[in-house]
Amino acid sequence: MKAVQKLPVMVSWSGGKDSLLMLRQLQQSEQYKVAGLMTTVEEGTHQVVMHGFPVELIEQQAQSLGLPLEKVYLPARAPNEVYEARMKEVARQHRDRGITHWAFGDIYLEDIRQYREGLCQRIGMTPLFPLWGQDTRSLAWQFIEDKNRAVLIVVDTRVLKPTFLGKFFNSEFLRRLPNWIDPCGERGEFHTFVFSSPSFRFPVEVEVKSLESKGVFWVARIRSRGNSDSKKES
C-alpha cells in the first residue's frame, strides 16, 4: 500500500506549554508533518512579542526540537496592517515551498479563532487548531504527566499575584491555582516558557533575571544560563 503523503504545516510558536502540546499532537498525526516553527520578534529589542524574553531562547528550543525556526520581525506595538503585511510576505515564501497550512495553539476563544481564520484567508493559508475544544484541565495535567517542564513568565495581576512569576508549571501550581483561573491560562491569566521536555534533545536552561511591572501584567525577565551546544553534547 502506498504511504499517505503528509501535509506540511508551519506552527505558530510562542515557546510556551500550549505550543508544545499542539506540536506533539501534530507530530503524532497521520495527516500532518511539521515543517517548522514561526515566532514574532520585536525589532530593536530582539525579544519575542508579547512574552518579552530574548529570541535566542526560542532559537535554542527549535535547535533542541530539531526544527527550523522562522522569525517574523515587527516594530514595537505594530498595528494590524503592519502585522498582516509581514505575514503575507512570509506566507508567500511558504507557499513557494509547498507549505499552505498554519497551526495555532488556541483552545476555545472564538473571537481569536475567527481573527486567525480571517487572517489566513487573506494571506492564502489554511488554519489548523489541533487543541481546539479540548478540556484545559486535562491538557494541563497531560503536559505535566508527560514530564514536560515550564516556568511562569507573565501573570495578569488582576487575577494572579506576582509571586507566581518564576514558579514552575507543575502539579503544585495547578493545585494552588484558584478554580476561576483557566488551568492553561487560555484567557491570558498567565504565560509560560518550556525549558525541558522529552521532545527536546537537550534542556534550555534559563534563569530569572528580574521581575518587571507592565501595567496590570507582571513579567519575569528570563535569560539563558548556558550555551545550548554544550548542553547538547553533555
Buried (B, 14 or more C-beta within 10 A) or exposed (E): EEEEEBBBBBBBBBBBBBBBBBBBBBBEBEEBBBBBBBBBBBEEEEBBBEBBBBBBBBBBBBBBBEBEBBBBBBEEEBEEEEBBEBBBEBBEEBEEEEBBBBBBBBBBEEEBBEEBBEBBEEBEBEBBBBBBEBEBEEBBBBBBEEEBBBBBBBBBBEBBEBEBBBBBBBEEBBEEBEEEBBBBBBEBBBBBBBBBBEBBEBBBBBEBEEBEEEEEBBBBBBEBEBEBEEBBEE
